[in-house]
Amino acid sequence: MLRATWEAGLKMKAIKPSDFAGMNVGTTVQTKEIRFPTEVRLCDRVRERLVNPPQQASI
């Protein structure tokens, strides 16, 4: 994807080959289990709790 971006920039003459001389590229990416409390997610959690309430222990 990065190469396609460079090639498109060169083709459109938005960048020059000399612009790549001092370029540093970091390619280390780690996926993480980060969940943001979006409105849809919060509504879904409420729905789950209403549809499947916890079982009460019988005495």
N, C-alpha and C positions, 0 to 999 in steps of 0.2 A: 504494500500500500504506500509506503514511504517512497519507494522508487517511482511508482506511478505519479505521485504528487510532484516529484522532482522533474520527471519527464514532461508533465503537463506545464509546469512553470517554464521550463526551457522552450517548449514548443510555442507558448504564448508570449515568449520574450519578457516575462515578468522577472526572471532571474537570469544571471549569466553564469557560465561554467566557473569563472573566477570567484564567484560568491561561495562556492563549495570549499575553497582552500582552507579556511579556518573553522570549519563546521565540526562540532562535536555532537554526537548522537547517542543518547542513552536508550538502551533497548531492554532494560531489565523491568519486567512487569510482573507483579504478583497479585493474584486474585485474592480477595479477602471476603469474608462473610459479614459484610456491613449492610445493615438494613436500615433504611430511613423510614421514620414513621409517617408515611404519606397518608392522606385522607382515605384513600381506597383500602390500604392495608388495615388501618384502624377500623373501618367499617366492616371489613371481612372478619377481623378478630371478634368484634361484637356479635356478628351473625353466628359465628362458630359457637360462641359461648351460649347464645340464646337457643340455638337449635340442639346442641348437645350439652345440656346442663350436667354438672357432676352428679354422680349417683350418691344418694345419701345412705349412710350406713343404717341398717335396720337394728333396732334395739331388742 
